[in-house]
């Protein structure tokens, strides 16, 4: 992209201030493109040794290289990061809706084993908390002096095709930009205002996310099981003060997820542990 700042060229405006928006603004700023941010700036809680963000990212080698190019990778705390060296994917795993005999042998299943060594990679991915990645990106855009308007997008207009866009915020402020970049989520108000169509369809699933203590070290191995009830994934995480832990992401049938979430906390934990045991077996010992 070639954009030069002139009196009539306001530059780029990134609408959305999450990880995607911050990384986009930082990449443009490092290429000397005049850029600003529009969106809220909620306070981030300070890092705590025993509190982990429920949202985690598995950063691929390509994304790691991008973050390194932005100068952000070395800002991330290594003690909050886990390296993913291998991934095991299992198909035809047992159903969990009706537990039955929890110790019954599961049916034979197809498996795929992936390792970083096979691809001559330093790692398949690095698992990092969303909050820590956002914290580093915020620091970087601040260092580069990227302007951040902490209001919300409200409307969009343009007098002619060869004139800058005018963006109005929820407080009535107006901002001008030659280039608008939507990073404001799946329901993107900017996309709607620009008249960009999209199509989506529901697939009757709810994603359940929780961090679990594991009895034995995960050894940098991610696990994924395809079951009749949905897809279960366990991602290695950095150790907590209590020891090894994984991040569970279970895309479960909506009715089953609703029933599980409606249980009292003690019964919910027992049901989840039993279902995990049914699928994961003794992979890392007890998951709780």
Long-range contacts (C-beta under 8 A, 24 or more apart in sequence): 1-28, 1-31, 1-33, 3-33, 3-34, 3-178, 3-179, 5-34, 8-164, 9-34, 9-164, 9-178, 10-34, 10-164, 10-175, 10-176, 10-177, 10-178, 11-35, 11-36, 11-177, 11-178, 11-179, 12-36, 12-177, 12-178, 12-179, 12-180, 12-181, 13-37, 13-38, 13-165, 13-167, 13-175, 13-177, 13-179, 13-180, 13-181, 14-38, 14-181, 14-183, 15-39, 15-153, 15-167, 15-180, 15-181, 15-182, 15-183, 15-184, 15-189, 15-190, 16-181, 16-182, 16-183, 16-184, 16-185, 16-188, 16-190, 17-41, 17-148, 17-183, 18-134, 18-183, 18-185, 19-57, 19-130, 19-133, 19-134, 19-137, 20-183, 21-181, 21-183, 21-184, 22-134, 22-137, 22-138, 22-140, 22-141, 23-66, 23-67, 23-70, 23-72, 23-137, 24-181, 24-183, 25-141, 25-146, 26-70, 26-72, 26-137, 26-140, 26-141, 26-144, 26-146, 27-66, 27-70, 29-141, 29-144, 29-145, 29-146, 30-69, 30-70, 30-71, 30-144, 35-146, 36-146, 36-147, 36-148, 36-149, 36-175, 36-177, 37-141, 37-146, 37-147, 37-148, 37-149, 38-149, 38-151, 38-152, 38-153, 38-167, 38-169, 38-175, 39-149, 39-150, 39-151, 39-152, 39-153, 39-184, 40-150, 40-151, 40-152, 41-138, 41-148, 41-150, 44-131, 44-134, 44-135, 44-138, 45-131, 47-77, 47-80, 47-131, 47-132, 47-135, 49-240, 49-241, 50-240, 50-241, 50-242, 52-80, 52-129, 52-211, 52-237, 52-238, 52-240, 52-245, 53-129, 53-130, 53-131, 53-132, 54-209, 54-210, 54-211, 54-247, 55-129, 55-130, 55-131, 55-209, 56-127, 56-128, 56-129, 56-130, 56-235, 56-237, 56-247, 57-127, 57-128, 57-129, 57-130, 57-133, 58-84, 58-125, 58-126, 58-127, 58-222, 58-235, 59-125, 59-126, 59-127, 59-128, 59-133, 60-124, 60-125, 61-121, 61-122, 61-123, 61-124, 61-125, 64-126, 70-140, 71-140, 72-133, 72-136, 72-137, 72-140, 75-136, 75-139, 75-140, 76-128, 76-132, 76-133, 76-136, 77-132, 79-238, 80-128, 80-129, 80-132, 80-238, 81-126, 81-127, 81-128, 81-132, 81-238, 82-126, 82-127, 82-218, 82-220, 82-235, 82-236, 82-237, 82-238, 83-123, 83-126, 83-127, 83-220, 83-236, 84-116, 84-123, 84-124, 84-125, 84-126, 84-127, 84-220, 84-221, 84-222, 84-235, 84-236, 85-115, 85-116, 85-117, 85-123, 85-124, 85-219, 85-220, 85-221, 86-113, 86-114, 86-115, 86-116, 86-124, 86-220, 86-221, 86-222, 87-113, 87-114, 87-115, 87-124, 87-221, 87-222, 87-223, 87-224, 88-112, 88-113, 88-114, 88-221, 88-222, 88-223, 88-224, 89-113, 89-114, 89-224, 89-225, 89-226, 90-223, 90-224, 90-225, 90-226, 91-226, 92-226, 93-225, 93-226, 93-227, 93-232, 93-279, 94-227, 94-278, 94-279, 95-227, 95-228, 95-229, 96-227, 96-229, 96-275, 96-278, 96-279, 97-228, 97-229, 97-253, 97-256, 99-274, 99-275, 99-278, 102-274, 102-277, 102-278, 106-278, 106-281, 123-220, 124-222, 125-222, 127-235, 127-236, 127-237, 127-238, 127-247, 149-173, 149-175, 153-184, 153-189, 153-190, 153-193, 155-193, 156-180, 156-190, 156-193, 156-194, 204-253, 204-254, 205-230, 205-251, 205-252, 205-253, 205-254, 205-257, 206-251, 206-252, 206-253, 206-254, 206-257, 206-258, 207-249, 207-250, 207-251, 207-252, 208-248, 208-249, 208-250, 208-251, 208-252, 208-257, 208-260, 208-261, 209-247, 209-248, 209-249, 209-250, 210-247, 210-248, 210-272, 211-237, 211-240, 211-245, 211-246, 211-247, 211-248, 212-245, 212-246, 212-247, 212-248, 212-276, 212-287, 212-288, 213-240, 213-242, 213-243, 213-244, 213-245, 213-287, 213-288, 214-243, 214-244, 214-245, 214-246, 214-284, 214-285, 214-286, 214-287, 215-284, 215-285, 215-286, 215-287, 216-244, 216-284, 216-285, 217-244, 217-284, 218-244, 218-246, 218-284, 223-280, 223-283, 225-279, 225-280, 227-279, 229-253, 229-256, 230-256, 232-276, 232-279, 232-280, 234-280, 234-283, 234-284, 234-287, 244-284, 246-284, 246-287, 248-276, 248-287
